[in-house]
Amino acid sequence: MKKFKIIYTVIVFFVFTSCAIVRPGEIGVKQKLGKLSQKIHTPGSVWFNPFTTKVIKTNIQINDLELSLNLPSKEGLSVTAQISILYRIEQNSVPKVISSIGFGYENIISNVFRSASADVCSKYFAKDMHSGMRAEIENAIKVKMEETLSDQGIIIEAVLMKSIQLPAGLASSIEQKLQAEQDAMRMVFILQQEKLNAERKIIEATGTKDAQKILSEGLTDQIIKIRSIEAFIELSKSPNSKIIITEGKIPFLIDDVK
């Protein structure tokens, strides 16, 4: 009975030590007697001989490598930046990465970034890193890094410049420039409004002038006579006494008689 328990314990131990679990987001690679297999194992259980073989598991999810360093600019200034490098290991390249780089690939990525960022940022002015050209700089650094790392099985998903700290004097100059640009834009808006108001007044004056011209051209002698007669008729209907002096043709109201 005791012998059976020993055998059972050995079997259980052998079963538990000869099975590796590859979790989601990982890739397993067997290493037998120091030789790395080129076959990859996706998430699930992997059976192996624990006396000769082990399973090396590698994370293939997107990882975030954060760096803080000084970037050189075109004018020779030093710009402090907080950088996030989003990267992952290409699934089918895991054996290659393990054999050629090992698990210290974050140091490799960091060094490649420093070289690529120095090459790219030296072509831009410091103010460009703080403006709308930041995305262009990030993409240029990413492309530069891919030239070195993609063949090694490391995929750069994105390079993100999270914060940029310009030299104090330059930052103040940029703020003053932006303020001046905003003031200029506000003045242009005011001038446009004044111009529109002036044009509106011209249009109104022109319309009034045209209306008066049309009215004066339409008041012929015949129309004036007719209007005078109509006024005379309306006055004649009034119960009040009135004195009307005319030249015999057109009546003119002089005064009311109470």
Long-range contacts (C-beta under 8 A, 24 or more apart in sequence): 14-50, 17-50, 18-47, 18-48, 18-49, 18-50, 19-45, 19-46, 19-47, 19-48, 20-45, 20-46, 20-48, 20-55, 20-57, 21-45, 21-46, 22-46, 22-55, 22-57, 23-57, 25-59, 25-60, 25-61, 26-57, 26-58, 26-59, 26-60, 27-57, 27-58, 27-60, 27-89, 27-91, 27-94, 28-55, 28-56, 28-57, 28-58, 29-55, 29-56, 29-57, 29-58, 29-94, 29-95, 29-98, 30-54, 30-55, 30-56, 31-55, 31-56, 36-95, 36-98, 36-99, 37-95, 38-95, 39-95, 40-91, 40-92, 40-94, 40-95, 56-98, 58-89, 58-94, 58-97, 58-98, 58-103, 59-89, 60-88, 60-89, 60-90, 60-91, 60-94, 61-88, 62-86, 62-87, 62-88, 62-157, 63-87, 63-88, 65-106, 65-109, 65-110, 67-110, 67-113, 69-114, 69-117, 71-117, 71-118, 71-121, 71-129, 72-118, 72-121, 72-122, 73-121, 73-122, 73-124, 73-125, 73-126, 73-129, 74-122, 74-123, 74-124, 74-125, 74-126, 75-125, 75-126, 77-126, 77-166, 77-167, 77-170, 78-167, 79-121, 79-126, 79-129, 79-164, 79-165, 79-166, 79-167, 80-164, 80-165, 81-129, 81-161, 81-162, 81-163, 81-164, 81-165, 82-161, 82-162, 82-163, 83-113, 83-117, 83-159, 83-160, 83-161, 83-162, 84-158, 84-159, 84-160, 84-162, 85-109, 85-110, 85-113, 85-145, 85-156, 85-158, 85-159, 85-160, 86-156, 86-157, 86-158, 86-159, 86-160, 87-149, 87-154, 87-155, 87-156, 87-157, 88-154, 88-155, 88-157, 89-153, 89-154, 89-155, 90-153, 90-154, 90-155, 92-153, 93-152, 93-153, 93-154, 94-153, 96-152, 96-153, 97-152, 97-153, 97-154, 100-152, 101-152, 101-154, 105-154, 108-149, 108-152, 108-154, 109-145, 109-149, 109-154, 109-156, 112-145, 112-148, 112-149, 113-141, 113-145, 113-159, 116-141, 116-144, 116-145, 116-148, 117-141, 119-144, 120-144, 126-166, 126-167, 126-170, 127-166, 127-170, 127-174, 129-161, 129-164, 129-166, 130-164, 130-166, 130-171, 130-174, 134-161, 134-164, 137-161, 224-250, 225-249, 225-250
